[in-house]
Each structure stands twice: as C-alpha cells, then as structure tokens.
Amino acid sequence: MKISQITFTRFLAAMAIVISHFNKDLFLYKIDYISNIFLKANVGVSYFFILSGFIMIVAYHKKEKIEFFDYYKNRFARIYPLYVLGLLLYLMTRYSNFSAYKGILYLLGLQSWIPGEAMILNFPGWSISVEFLFYLIFPVLYNHFYSKGNKSVWVITVIIWVITQVFSNLYVGSSYYMGPHTESHEFLYYFPLMHINEFLAGNLAGIFFVKHCSPKNYDVPVVLLFILILLSLIFVPLFYHNGLMAVLFIPLIILISRNNGALTHLFSLKPLEYLGEASYAVYITHIPVLYIVREVLKWRWPSLDIDCIFWIYMGILILTSVLFYQYIEKPMRNYLKKIKVV
C-alpha cells in the first residue's frame, strides 16, 4: 500500500529541520512567533521516527512473517549509502575532527549510544543509531506481536511512552541536566532508547490505519491539527524532542493518509512526491552541503549577507539532494537489494 500524499510531508519536516540548523541571524528568526517555531523545528526528527513506525506497518501488514535477512538488507540499502555520502561530504571541510576511532564508530552507526560522540561528524547522522535500533527490533515485534494480533504491545507502548515523557520533562529541569553541548544533553536528546516510544507509537498508528482505512475529505481537520502543532511549539513550555508530539503527529499522519480532499491532490502531485522521496538526502546531507556552500561563497563573494546565502544554499541543497537521490540512493538501493546469499 502506497500513500503518496504522506511522502511530501517528509520534505516539509526535513526543510523545517534545515532552517532550524541555519544561522540564527536569518530574517525568519527576527519575526515574533515564527522564530519560536523554527527554534523548535528539530522536532521534525520526532515526526520522522513516528512516521517510520507507521510506514513499516503499512508496508508489511499483509505479510504473515518477515524474513530477517531480506528485511535488514532492504533497510540497510535504503539508508546507508547516503549516510556514508553525508560523512564523506562533511569531512571535506571538517576533516580535523576525524580519527580512526570516530570513523569506525560512525560507520557502524553507534555514535548516539555513547554520550559525547553523537555530534562530532555530520551531526544529523545521530539519527542513524536510532533507525538501526528500530530496524533491529521491528521484525521481532512484527513476527511475535503485530502479526498475531497480540494486544499486550499496546499496553507496553503506552507505558514506555508515559515513562519517557515524565523522565524527559523532569530530567531537563533537574540538576543532572547540564545544558547544551554536554553529555547530559546528548543523552537526553540523542540516546536511542529515548526514541523507542516514537517508533512503537508509529507502529500502533499504522495498525489502526490499515484496519480502519476509510478515505474521506479531511482537509479542514488536517489544517486545524497543523495549526495546533504550531501553536503548541510556540506557547506550551514542555520538552518535545522525545515523542510528546505523538499526540498530535499521529492523528495528523492518519488523517493525511485517509484524506481524499484537495490537500491530498496537491501533496500527490508528482514533483512534490518526488521531493518527499528526496527528503532523506535533504536531511542527511544538509549540514555538509551548508559548510561547503558557505566556504565557496566566502571565497567568491565574501560580502554576501546571511539572507542571500540562505536562498542560494536552499536552491543548491534541493538540487544536490535530488541528484543524490536519483543517482546515488536509488541505484545503490536497487543494487544492494539484488545481493543474494549463497
């Protein structure tokens, strides 16, 4: 089952994250309320994790059992080639941060398991540690719980989600949390087990969707939910990074997936769907592309203001991401999927 209209939302989330990582002198950060949204737009990663869990169920819900090797091979083929490309591009301008130890740690996708190591090389890649954990456990969950209709996983998911939210919101205000650029910060934000609730919640949302898939015009509820998400980021002073927004992201994902209104016709347009397909390239390469663009512009046009740099960067990022998707991600994915074990 393919849900074309949900694909473009990945691009929107990726672009929000890109802006959140850009220079805070940008004009968007000088606008009241808008600045609050983009300062917290890294919550888009939480959306990715929840959507990942949702899509896994939609993709596999008709199977009686998932074969481990084929599943792991396909998932590896999906995310690893561009992940390595992101590392290589990053090292073009930040090679002084490299060491053999860090190289091995990052190539194995283990950096987020070790507080203090997650943000050294191409820092958006911290999420690869989390995705690897999701991919490791999903076939087990599917074969032993989801495919058998075992309801205990619902209770377990709710318990894990509640514990994660309570811990995260208490920890961030405690004396144990030392603030940004510390190991306590990396533990809170990037440690893979902090995000397991998001994937599980996405799985359950997927199960609900495939069992109650009734298309209808949900344009108005989708718009209202999106506005509610923005208002929450502006006015509600809670910790969002570890799955709290699932209470709004899940209904948004389900309603967009069920919707047959004007928004679905818009989001399903082939160019927008294609941008959604290229969203992983946007996310995983946006920091090294930014560093490279910034170095080139500083050398060629040193007096450019930050807003001009932003628009040039955005155009180059989208173009390179499309090229990376078309000529690296897709061919490598297809090649790796064809590999057979004798």
Secondary structure, DSSP 8 states (H G I E B T S, - for coil): ---HHHHHHHHHHHHHHHHHTS-TTSGGGGSTTHHHHHHTGGGHHHHHHHHHHHHHHHHHTT-S---HHHHHHHHHHHHHHHHHHHHHHHHTT-GGG--HHHHHHHHTT-GGGSTTSTTSSSGGGGHHHHHHHHHHHHHHHIIIIITTT-THHHHHHHHHHHHHHHHHHHHTTSTT---TTSHHHHHHHH-GGGGHHHHHHHHHHHHHHHHS---B--HHHHHHHHHHHHHHHHH--S--TTTTTHHHHHHHHHHHHHB-SHHHHHHTSHHHHHHHHTHHHHHHHHHHHHHHHHHHHHHH-TT--HHHHHHHHHHHHHHHHHHHIIIIIHHHHHHHHT----
